[in-house]
């Protein structure tokens, strides 16, 4: 079977690269082969097959040929192919990472656009990013590197890859005619890698800024939803009060007729049940939104809770404190900070701290520690009404009971 054009091209390239290398290639190029293996592996892990299939396939073929040349003790060929495989592997990685960053950038912009529209915030378009377009590769390699260093948006990024590209360009400038093609092959790839790396890292910084803006918009959306829920709760409360006053008026009018009174009482009971259900649902929604706002603001999670006749009861378990002490653990401190944010987000709320432990003194100390931590995290002392401890044979815990008007 005669060799294909691609096989002939690869063989020619290997011979050209080999002829361009110094005599030191007579030694086994172990470091260069290892670097090539790492470059191909990194591109493979970065989904190079999806985003840079041609470059990664070329790098794999060159690496395989380099390994075969090492086995055959053809060290000059092994060195040439290892350098080519490393360059193509690095290029595949750079292309793959740029494609993934571009996709993430589009997604973040879409999310922020939706949030701005929802909040009716008009701040103009998004700031352009280095990966928004594919600039044409114009000028010789040295000019491209100079342009990269001079671009304010890119100059702070990809310093290592720019250094490697500069070394490859310097080697090309010094290469004699017979070595020019091999040096040009490596310089072209190293310059393109430097450009892609700088543009990608610049865009990663833009994504970080978009993430911060997205977080701020999410907090603002949560606050607005909570405010709307509080307003709806107040509206329903006033409506319930008006209906109660109207019911009382009807009772007085129907006092002369027992039958009329029974009809009125039945109507009142039905209205009261419906109104109470609406009010309860509104309060539950307000609490849910306040919980979401608190967790967004504090960056933590509220502890588990239940409802009883005292209000909403949050339970801080034994892992909230260091063993046998009243000192909050990191997890406990995070829970208390989030509880403080929840208190601030819930209108007309107050908290009562109750500690329970077989050792009454430790229960009291832990309750007071939670109270002080709540105040330090932003809750007012007027909101935290009491901190009591009691001896209990049940599982040691601290309960934070939050009630609203």
N, C-alpha and C positions, 0 to 999 in steps of 0.2 A: 504494500500500500504506500503510495507516494505521500509525503508530508503535506499538510494543509498550509495555506498562506499564513495563517495565524501562528502555526508552529515555526515556520521559517522566520517570521518576523521576530518571535520571542528568542529564537536561537541567535539571530543576528544581533539583537539587542544585548544578549548576554555576552557575546563575543566583543561587542563594542565597549561595553562596560568593563569587561575584564582587561581589555587593552589599555583602558584609561587609568588603571590602578597601579600604584607603585609596586616595587619589587617585594615589599613586605608581605604581599599577598601569598608568598610562599609559605607563610605560617598559617595554621588553622584559624579562621576568623570566628572564634567562638563567641566573642562579645557581640559582633555584628549579627550573627545568626540568632543569638538570644534576643537582641533588640527587634529583629524582624518578627520572631515568634510572638513577642509581646505586642507589637503593633497590630499584627493580624488578629490576635486574640481580643485585643481591646476593640477593634472595629467590629468584630463578630458580636461581642457583648453589647455593642451600641446599636444593634439591629442594622448593621451595614448591608445585609442581604436585601433589606427592604428599601433603604435610602441611597445606597451607593453600591449597587450590585456589580457594576462593571469594574470599578476600582478594587473591590474586595476580591472578586474572582481573579483578577490579574495578580494581586498580592499573594493569594494562596498558591497560584501556579508557580510564581517566582520562588516562594518559600519551599515548595516541594522540590523544585529543581536545585535550589541551594543545598538542601539536605542530601539529595542524591550526589551532588558534586562533592560534598564533604566526605561522604562514604567512599567515593572513588578517589579521595585525596587530591581532587582538582581544586586547590584552595583559592586560586585566582578567580576561577568561575564562581566558586561558593561565595567569595567576598562580594563580587559584582552583583550577584543575584540577591544576596542578603540586603545590600544597600537599597536595591530597587524595591524589594518586598517591603522593607521598612517604610520607604517613602510612600508607596502606594497604599500600605495599610494605614499610615497616618492620614493620608488624604481621604480614604474611605471613612475613617473615624470623624474627621473634620466635617465632611459633607453630611454624614448621618446626624451629627450633633446639631449642625446648622438647620437641617430640615425639621428636626424635632423641636428646636427652639422656635422656629418660625411658626409651627403649628400651635405651640403653647402661647405664643404672643397673640395670635389671632383669637384664641379662645379667651384669654384674659380681657382683650379689648371688647369682645362681644359681651362678656359678663358685666363689665363696667358700663358699657353702653346701655344695657338693659336696666341696671340699677339707677343710672342717671335719669333715664326716661321715667322709671317708676317714681322717683323722688322729684321729678320735674326740675332737674338741675341741668342748666345749659352752660357748659364750660368749653364749648368749641370742640374741634376734632382732637384726636389723639396725637401726641407728639410722634413724629416719624422716627423709625428705628433703623439701625444699620442693615438689617436683614429684609427691609421692606421691598427692596429691589435688588437685582443682580447687576452690579456695575460692570461695564465692559472692561475686559483685561487689555488695556492699551498701554503703549510705551514699553521700553525694555524693562528687564527685571529690576535693575537699580532704580529706575524712575518709579516703578510701582512700589518699591519699599520706601522710597523717599516720600511718596504721596501718603502711604500708610502712616508713617511717622509724623507727618505734618497735619493729618486730619484730627481736629480737636476731639471728635467723638470717639476716635479709635486709638489715639496715641498711648493711652494708659493700659492697653490690653494686649495680650499675646506677646509679651516681651521675649519669652524663651523661643517661640517659634519664629519670631522676627530675627533673632540672633542666628538660629540655624539657617534661615533663608539667606541672611547676609553672608554667612560662611560659604554657602553653596554658590552664591553669585560671585564672591571673590575667587572661589576655585575655578569657576567658569571663565572669568576674565584672564586668569593665568594659564589656562589649559592650552597646550599646543593643538594644532589642527587635528591631529589624529585622535586626540582625547576630547575634542570639543563636543561631539554628539552625546557622549556618556555624561559629561558634566552638565550639558544643557538639559538632559532628561531629569536629573536630580534637582537642578536649580528651578526648573519650571514647577515641579511639584511642591518644593519647599516654599516658594513664593506664594503659590495658591493656598497652601496650608496656613501660612501666616496671615493672609488676607481673611480667610474664612474664620480662623480662630479669633482674630481681633473683632470682627463683625459679630460673631456669635457671643463672645463675652460681653460686648457692649449691649447687645440685645438682652442678655441675661440680667444685666443691671436694670434695664428698662422694665423687665418682667417683675423684678423685686419691687420697683417703685409702683407698678400697677397692682401688685399684691397688697401693698400698704394702702393704696387708695381704695381697693376693693374692701378691705377690712373696715376702713373708716365709713364707707358707704353702707356696709351691712349693719354696723352699729347704729348709724343714723336711721336706717330703715326700721330697725328693731325699736328704736326710741319712738319713732313716729307711730308705729303700730300700737305700742303700749299706750301712748298718749290718746290715740283714737279709742282704744279699749276703755281707758279710764273715763273719757268723756261719755261713751255709751253707757257705762255703768252708772254714772251720775244722772244721765237722762232717765234711765229706767228707775233709779231710786226716786227721783222727783215725780215721775209718772205714777209710781206705786203710792207715794204719799198723797198725791191728788186723788187717786182712786180710793184710798182709805178714807179720806175726808168726805168724798162723795158717798161712800158706803155708809158712813155714820149719818149723813143727812137722810139717806133712804131709810135707815133704821128708825130715825125719829118720825119720819112721815108715816111709816107703817106700824107705829106703836099701837094704834087704835084697832088694828085688825090682825088677829093671830094668823089667819090664813095668808094674808098679805105678807106678814112678817116671815112666815116659813118660805114663801117664794123668794123674798128678798135675800134671806140668809143663804138659800141654795145658790142664787145668782152670785152673791158676794163670794161664797166659798170657791165657786168655779173660777171667777176672775182672779181671786187671790192666789189660787194654786198656779194658774197660768203665769201670772206676773212674777210669783216667787221663782218659778222654773226659769223664766227669762233672766231674772236678776242673778240667779245662781250660775247660769251658763255664762253670763257676761263677766261675773267675778272670776270664774274658772279660766276664761279666755285671758282676762287681765293678768292672772297669776302666771299663766303659761308664757305670755309675752314678756312679763317681768323676769321670769326664769331665763328665757332665751337672751334677753338683754344683759342680765347679770353674768351669764356664762361667757358672752362675747366680750364684755368689758373687762372682766377679771381674768379671762383666759383659763378658767378652771371648770370643774363640774360641781353642781350642788349635791350634797349627800342625799340619801333616800329620805322620803317624807311620807307622812300619812295625815289624814284629817280626823279630828275628833271635835268634841264640843268646845275645846279651848282654842282651836284654830288649826293651822298647818304646823305639824310637828316634824322637825328635822332631827335625825338621830346621828350623833357622832360616836362611832364605835371605838373599841379599844385601841385600834391602830392609829387613832387620832393623836395619841399621846405616847411618849416614851414609857417603857414598862415601869410601873410603880411610881411614875412622876407626873407632875402637872405641866410638863414641857411639851408643846405641840411639835409633832413631827412635820416634815416637809409636806406630806399629804394632808395632814390636819390643818396646817397653816393655809394651804391652798383652798380647802373647803371653807374655812372661816372667812377668807377674803371674798370668796364668791357669795357667801351668805350676806356679808356686809353690802355688796353690790345689789343683792336681791332686796334687802331692806330699803336701800335708797331708791330702787326702781318701783317699789310698791307703795302706792299713795296711802297715807294715813296708817302706816304699819307700826307695830311695836313688837319687841321681842322679850321673852322671859327665858332665862337660862336656868336649867335644872340639872344638877349633877347627881349621879347615883353610883355608889360603890360600897362594898363591904366595909371599907374604911371611910367613915363619915368625913374626917378631916381632908382626905385626898379628894373626895367628891366635891367638897366646898372649894378647894384650891383649883381644881380643874374647871369648875363652873366660872370662877372669877377669872381664870386665864382666858377662857373663851370670850367673856365679856370684854376684857381689856383688848383682846385681839380684834374684836368687832369694832370697837371705838377707834382703835389705831388705824383700821382699814377704811374708815370714813363714816361709820354709823354714829349718829349722835347719842350722847349719854341719855337724852330724854327718850330715845327709841328703845334702848336696852334697860328695861325697867327694874329687873332684879336678877340676882344670881344666887341660887340656893343649892346646898348640897345635902344629901341625906344618905344614911346607911341603908343599904339594900342588899339582899342576897341574890338578886337577879344579876344578869350580866352587866359588868361595869359599862357605863355610857354617860354621855351628856346629851340632853335634849334641848333644842332651841325651838321654842313655841312662838310662832309668828301669828299675830292676830291683826285684823284690820277693822276700821270703823264700820 
